[in-house]
Amino acid sequence: MKKNLVLLFFLGLSSGLFGQSDNWFFSLNLGGSWPVGAFAKNTSSLNSGFAQQGFSLSIDANYPLDDRFSLKGMVLLNNNPVNRYWQLNQLVNRMTQFIPVSAQDQQYVSLNVNPWVTNGLLVGPNYTFTFDKFLLDFQVLAGLDVAYLPQQKLLYQNPANNWLYIHQNLNTVSFSYGLLGGTAIRFPVSDKIYLRLGIDFYYSRALLKFQDIQVTKEGATTVIDQLNRGKYALPIENISGTIGLVYYLN
């Protein structure tokens, strides 16, 4: 059902964007992505994202409605690596609530984790102030966000024991809304090409589901005990600074 909604949203956006082609201008933008708020925190709270500076990539299309207003559609990608050191500390502290682990046994603890990857399909108005040598844009966009979660998996496997402990995510993707607000300056390079410098703030949310289990081997039998299970919502907040090229069709 969710995949169908994503497809319908994309098709609707595409049909609106490419209904007419004479006045369009497009831009490709790349730059840095800086997490803020709970998304960037390194604490023992569940509502900590451990996100670090990454990169932002966006492709947008604008159709002018008049000299100042245009309708914009954007495909956005933010990639933010995870601070492994702080997340490992948090997960080990959580593990000791269920299983006591001595300091010397922490050598048997390992963590696998992926970066945060957030994708936005957004649409909204863009307002432009025209000056002598440059254009100043302000945009407010909203749409669908698809977040690929870090998939953190903590494993404690001491060879002296006949059991192991696992903390892991239960979902890989989270669907939510995405909101973007920002501004950009466009400088002409030629008649059809402009240089664009932009800064944006992006907000969304991710729902993470997790479990803590203990897996025990008793001969040929494997016993799985669920120690904990839960879920929490985490705000995703990014500030991005990008540089790009704008191409005008006419």
N, C-alpha and C positions, 0 to 999 in steps of 0.2 A: 504494500500500500504506500509506504513512504517513498519507495523508488518511483512509483507511478506519479506521485505528487511532484517529485523533483523533475521528472521528464515533462509533465504538463507545464510547470513553471518555466522551464527552459524554452519549451516550444512557444509558449505565450510571449515570453520576452523576445525571442528571435523574430516572431511574426511582427511584433510591434516595432522592433528596431529596423527591420529591413523592408518595411512596407513601401518606403520611398527611398531613393538613393542619391538624389541630386545635391542635397545640401549637407550631407553627413560629414562629420569629421571624427576621426578615430585616434586613440592614443595608446601607446604601450609604455608602461611605467615600471621601474624597478628601483628598489632601495632597501633601507633598513626598517626593521619592525622591533619596537621596544615595548615589552609587556609592562603593565601598570596594575596597581590595586592588588586584589587577592590573587590574580593570575600570576603575579611575579613574586608573591611572598614565599619565604622559606621558613615555615613555622610547623609546629606539631599539629596544627588544626587541620581537619579534613579539607576545609576551604582554602587550600594553598595549592597554587598551580606549579610552582618551582620553575616557571618559564623564564628563559633567558633571551637576550637579544638574538634576533634571527633576520630573515629577509621577507620582503613583501613584493608581490608581483601582481599587477592588475592590467586588464585590457578593458577599455571602455569605448562606447560609441555615443555620440551626441547628435541630436537632431534639433536645430534651431527653430524655435517657434516665432521669435521676433529678434530684434537687435540685442535683447538682454536675456531672455529666457530660452532655455533649451531643455529637452528631455534627455536624460542620460541613463544608459544601461551599463552595468559593470560586472565583470567576472573578476573576483578577488581571491588571492591566495596568500596566506601568512604561514610561515614556517618558523617555529620557535623551539630550539633544543631545551632539554630539561636539565636542571642542575642535579646531577646524579648524587653528589655528595650529600646534599641536604635531604633529598628524598630518601636515600638509603638510611640516613639517621632516623627520619620520621618512621619509616616502615619497621626498622629494627626495634624502636621504642614501642611501636604498636604490637609487635610480635611478642615482646617480653610480658605483655599483659596476659597472654595465654600460655606461653612456654618460657620458663626461665632459661636464659642462655648466658654462660659465663663469658668474660672478656676474651679468654684464650680460644673459646669455641666460635667466636664470630668470624674466624677465618673460613668457616664452612658456609658463610652467608654470601649469596650472589644476587645481583639485580640486573635484569634486562629491562630496558625502557626505550621507547621511540620518541621522536620529537612530537610536539603539538603541531597539527596541520589543520588550519581552518580555511574553508572555502565559502565564499559568499556569492550569491547571484542576486544582484541589487538593481533597483531602478528608482529614479526620483528626479526632482528638478535641479537645474543648475542656473545660477544667476550670475551675469557677467557685467563688470564695470569696464568700460573702454577708455583707455588713456592714449597718450600720443604714441608711445613705443611699446606698450604691452597691454595685455588683458588680464584682469583679476577676476577669478572665478570663486564662487561659493556654492557648495553642493550639500544636499541632504538626501541620503538614499536609504532605502529599506528593502528587505527581501528575505531570502532563505539562507540559513547558515548550515553547513555540513562540517562537523568537526571530527577529525580522526584522532582518537585518544592515544595517549602515550603508551598504553598497554603495559604498564609496569607489572613486573612479576618478580616477587622476592622469593627466593628458595633457600631454606636452611636444611642442609643434608650432611649430618655428621656420620661418618662411616662406623662409628662405635654404636650407633643406634639402629634399631630396625624400623624406624619411622622417619618421615620428613615433614617439613612444614612449608606450605605454599600460601602466599598472598597474591591474588591475581584479579585483574579486571574481568568482568563478565560481558561487557559490551565493547565493541570496537569503534562504533560510530554513534554520534549524537546529532540529532536534527533539532534546530531551533530557529529563531528569527535573528536577523542581523541588522544593525543600525550603523550608519556611517555619516559623519559630518566632517567637512574639511574645506580647505581653500587651496588655490593654485595660481601661479603666475605663468602666463604664456608669452614667449618672446618670438617674434618672427625670425626665421632663418632664411626662408625663401617664400615665394608666393603661396606654396601649398604645405610647407613644413614649418612647424613651430617647435621651440624647445619649451618643455613644461617642467616646473618645479612645484611640488605639492606637499602638503602635510595634512594627514587625516587622523581622526579618532574613530576606532571601530569597537563596537560592543556586541557581544552575544553571550550565550550561556551554554554550558555543556552538562549533561547528566551522566554521572559515572556510577556504575554498579560494580561491587567488588565482593569478594569472599575470602575468608581465611579457613584453610582446611589442614588437617593432619592426616597423612597417609601412612598406614602401618602395615608392614609385611609380616604375616604370621604363617610361615611355611609357604604353601601354595595359595594362601588366602590373602587378599588385599582388603583392608578395612579403611574406609574414608569417613572421618569425623569432621563435620562442619563446626568450626569454632565460632565463626561470626559471619554475618552477611548483612550488607547494607547498600545504601546509595546516597548520593549528595549532588547538589547542583553547584557548579562553579562558574562565576562570571568570567568571561573572556574579554579582556580589555587590552587594546593595542594602540600605540601611537606610531604611525609610519611616516617616514620622510622619503620621497621618491623623486627621481628624475626621469623624464620620458620625452618621447617624440610624438608630436601631433601631426596627422596627415589630413588635409582637406581634399574632398573629392572634386569640388568645383573651383 
